């Protein structure tokens, strides 16, 4: 093992060493790499799940579908009309469902239940839309969906 203090200059004096010793830096980086390789599997503890894959499908708007909107103040709108209470929403839902079933029975075809499409403001609390979902399920609607804006540039299949 040797040590380079400097090279003698022209007048016989020693000049300072201009090279940087990178060995300590490499040692520290290797130690950090080993620490990260050991700790990352310990830190990442996940439950194995099979998450659904989702594609945005364009909705087919049928006249019998119910369009509800919920704003940030938890106000519910049936189309453009404000619904004043959960009981009024329930009554309107039951009436709309009965009217549509009666209309389809008169037509004599297969009865297809209408859907509820909910548009919710992104800043509203979940309890607002949760109450609307519960009320529409109590009214008898089986299919309830959410209307959202697709990610810009995303193409639906």
C-alpha positions in Angstrom: 0.0 0.0 0.0 1.5 3.3 -0.9 0.5 6.9 -0.5 1.0 9.7 -3.0 1.6 13.0 -1.2 2.5 15.0 -4.3 5.1 15.2 -7.0 8.2 17.3 -6.7 7.9 20.6 -8.6 10.6 22.3 -10.6 12.1 24.1 -7.7 12.2 20.9 -5.5 9.1 21.7 -3.4 6.1 19.3 -3.4 2.9 20.3 -5.2 -0.6 19.4 -3.9 -2.4 16.3 -5.2 -5.1 17.2 -7.7 -6.8 13.8 -7.9 -9.9 13.0 -5.8 -9.9 9.7 -3.9 -13.2 8.1 -5.0 -12.8 4.9 -3.0 -14.7 6.2 0.1 -17.5 7.4 -2.1 -17.8 4.0 -3.9 -17.8 2.2 -0.5 -20.6 4.4 0.8 -22.7 3.9 -2.3 -22.3 0.1 -2.2 -23.3 0.1 1.5 -26.4 2.2 0.6 -27.3 -0.1 -2.3 -27.1 -3.2 0.0 -29.2 -1.5 2.6 -31.9 -0.6 0.0 -31.9 -4.1 -1.5 -32.5 -5.6 2.0 -35.1 -3.1 3.3 -37.3 -2.6 0.2 -38.9 -6.1 0.3 -39.5 -5.7 4.0 -41.1 -2.3 3.6 -43.4 -3.3 0.7 -45.9 -5.6 2.2 -49.0 -6.0 0.0 -52.0 -8.2 0.1 -52.3 -10.1 -3.2 -55.4 -8.9 -4.9 -56.9 -9.4 -8.3 -58.0 -5.9 -9.3 -60.5 -5.4 -12.1 -59.4 -4.0 -15.4 -61.6 -1.1 -16.4 -62.2 0.4 -19.8 -64.3 3.5 -20.3 -67.4 2.6 -22.3 -69.5 5.3 -23.8 -72.9 5.2 -22.2 -76.0 4.8 -24.3 -78.5 7.3 -23.1 -82.0 5.9 -23.2 -85.0 8.1 -22.4 -86.1 5.8 -19.6 -82.8 6.1 -17.7 -82.8 8.3 -14.7 -80.1 11.0 -14.7 -79.2 12.3 -11.2 -76.6 14.9 -10.3 -75.1 15.6 -6.9 -73.3 18.8 -6.2 -70.8 19.8 -3.5 -73.6 20.9 -1.1 -75.2 17.4 -1.2 -78.0 18.8 -3.3 -79.5 16.1 -5.6 -81.0 17.0 -9.0 -83.3 14.8 -11.0 -82.4 16.0 -14.5 -82.5 19.7 -14.0 -85.0 19.8 -11.1 -83.7 19.9 -7.5 -85.0 17.1 -5.2 -85.8 18.5 -1.8 -85.6 15.4 0.4 -84.6 11.7 0.3 -88.3 10.8 0.6 -89.1 12.8 -2.5 -86.3 11.1 -4.3 -87.6 7.7 -3.2 -91.1 8.5 -4.3 -90.0 9.8 -7.7 -87.8 6.7 -8.2 -90.6 4.3 -7.4 -93.0 6.2 -9.6 -90.5 6.3 -12.5 -89.8 2.6 -12.2 -93.5 1.6 -12.1 -94.3 3.8 -15.0 -91.6 2.3 -17.1 -92.6 -1.2 -16.3 -96.2 -0.5 -17.1 -95.1 1.1 -20.4 -93.0 -1.9 -21.4 -95.8 -4.4 -20.4 -98.2 -2.5 -22.7 -95.7 -2.8 -25.5 -95.6 -6.5 -24.9 -91.8 -7.0 -25.1 -89.2 -8.1 -22.7 -89.1 -5.9 -19.7 -85.7 -4.1 -19.3 -85.4 -2.1 -16.1 -84.0 1.4 -16.5 -80.7 2.4 -15.1 -79.7 5.3 -12.8 -76.8 7.4 -14.0 -75.2 9.5 -11.3 -73.0 12.5 -11.9 -71.1 13.6 -8.8 -69.0 16.6 -8.3 -65.4 15.7 -7.7 -65.3 17.8 -4.5 -68.4 16.3 -2.8 -68.3 14.0 0.2 -68.9 10.3 -0.4 -71.8 10.3 2.0 -73.7 12.5 -0.4 -73.6 10.0 -3.3 -73.9 7.1 -0.9 -77.3 8.2 0.3 -78.5 8.7 -3.3 -77.3 5.2 -4.2 -79.1 3.7 -1.2 -82.3 5.6 -1.9 -82.4 4.5 -5.6 -81.7 0.9 -4.5 -84.7 1.1 -2.1 -86.8 2.4 -5.0 -86.0 -0.8 -6.9 -83.3 0.1 -9.4 -80.8 -2.6 -10.0 -78.3 -0.9 -12.3 -76.7 2.2 -10.9 -73.7 3.7 -12.7 -71.5 6.8 -12.4 -70.9 9.2 -15.2 -67.3 10.6 -15.3 -65.1 12.6 -17.6 -62.6 10.4 -19.5 -58.9 11.1 -19.2 -57.9 13.5 -22.0 -56.5 11.6 -24.9 -58.0 8.2 -23.8 -59.8 6.3 -26.5 -62.7 4.1 -25.6 -63.0 0.7 -27.2 
